Amino acid sequence: MPRGSSPKRERQYEHIKESAEQRGEAEERAKEIAARTVNKERARAGESKTASRSSIEDMPASKRGGRRSHSGSQGPTKDQLYNEARQRNIKGRSQMDKAELKRALGH
């Protein structure tokens, strides 16, 4: 957890990490899931210095309940695919629909 995080966020991190481990996730993956979830909640609450657009505008993790996870029935959202395409510097990504982004990324 980042320095200065609240006791509430520490408890939230531990709870999410333990839940992920109970579901069979490896310890490192459980830590990653917990950190990402808590960081997103911190961004939504205005507790972090920086926040991505998807952290602020997307549905909160507490309400989503895994509906948009990468392993979900529809896979990642178009915004998630677009962000990955931007990170990989894929040309023409702004004109692509969700299916085209998936193909370009090899999903």
N, C-alpha and C positions, 0 to 999 in steps of 0.2 A: 504494500500500500504506500502511496505517496506520503511524504512527510506532512504532518499537520492534518491528516485526515481524522475525522471525528470517530469517537468510539462506536457510534451507530454504523458507520461505513465499515469499520473493522469487523463488527459482528456480522454485518451483511456479507462481507467477503468470505468469512469463515463458513457461514451457513451455506452459501452457494458452492464453495469449494467442496465441502463435505457431501452435499447433495450430489454433485457431479461424480465424486468418487464412489458413492453408493450406487450410482447408475452404471458403474463399470468403467468410467473414464480413467485414464492414466493420471498420476499425480500432477505432472507438468501440464497436461491438457486441462485438468480441473482448475489449476491455478490461473491459467490463461482465460478460461471461461469466466471465472469469478472476477478477475481483474477487469476484463472488458465490460462486464455487466455493471460493476460498481463504478467504473470510470464514466460510463454512459449516464448512469443515474446522477453522478456528481455534476456532469455537464448540464444535464436537464435542470438541476436545482440551482445552477449558477455558482457551484462550489469550486469550479476549476478555472484556470486562467484562459485556456483555449477549449473550443468545442467545435466539432465538425457539424456541418449542416444536417447530416443524417442523425447525429446524436440528439439534436434539438428538435427536429421536425418529425422524426420517425415515432412510431408507436412505442410507448415505454415497455421495457422488457417485462416488467411486472404484469402488465396487461396482455402482452403478446403471448406469453407462455410457450415460446418455441414455434409459433405458427410460421415464422419466416426464417427459420434456421436453414442452414445449407443442406441439411439432410431431410428437410420437410418435403411435403408432397410436390410443391412447386419449385423447390430449390431457392437460391438467393433471389432477392428483389432486383429489379432493373437498376436501381440506384447502386446496390452493392456490386453488381456486375460492371456498371459504368466506372465506379471508383477503382475496381481492380484493373480495368482496361486502361484507365488513366495512369495508374501506377506502372503498368507494363508498357506505356507509351504506344498503344495500338492506334494506328492512323484511322481516321474516319469514324471513330467511336461515337461522336456526337450525332451522327446521322443513323446509327444502328438501332434497331428495335431489340427487345429482350432476346429473341431467338438468335439474331445475328451476333449479339454480344457473347452469348453462350458459345456459339461456334467459333468465334474469333479467339475466345479464351480456352477453348478445348474442354468445355464442360459437358 
